[in-house]
Amino acid sequence: MTHKDNTEDKEIKDAKVFAVIGYWVFLCILPLILKKDNKFALYHGKQGLVLFIFLVFGFMFNILPFLGNILYKIILFVYLLFSLWGTVQALSGKYARIPFVSEIAEKISL
């Protein structure tokens, strides 16, 4: 194992909790503020932020009669599915790309 591998393993281990909580609703802010020097936490925190914004937009659809409620439930299901998957990947110590979400998250600069 090289020095770079040890450094990366330590970085993942130190930020795993922040990476996990970054996927759950507004808690995505915590890794972006408290672990901004850790690329593992930032990677997952940014994806969590994109998912949270997606959820907020879905909630706004909820004000529309009938169709809005159905659309919101679909968006909520997708949010929960992606958040759960991201949480599992963060717990595994992986930099997992969530389809569509990761492309948007990579454009976020802090």
BELGI-V660905 format. One record per backbone hydrogen bond with DSSP energy under -0.5 kcal/mol. CO is the residue of the C=O (numbers start at 1). NH is the residue of the N-H. Records with the same first field share a line. If there is no record, write none. Layout:
CO=NH ; NH
This chain:
2=6
3=7
4=8
5=9
6=10
7=11
8=12
9=13
10=14
11=15
12=16
15=19
16=20
17=21
18=22
20=23
21=24
23=25
24=27
25=28
26=29
27=30 ; 31
28=32
29=33
30=33 ; 34 ; 35
31=35
33=36
35=38
37=39
38=42
39=43
40=44
41=45
42=46
43=47
44=48
45=49
46=50
47=51
48=52
49=53
50=54
51=55
52=56
53=57
54=58
55=59
56=60
57=61
58=62
59=62
60=63
61=64
64=69
65=67 ; 68
66=70
67=71
68=72
69=73
70=74
71=75
72=76
73=77
74=78
75=79
76=80
77=81
78=82
79=83
80=84
81=85
82=86
83=87
84=88
85=89
86=90
87=91
88=92
89=94
90=93
94=96
96=98
97=99
98=102
99=101
100=104
101=105
102=106
104=107
105=108
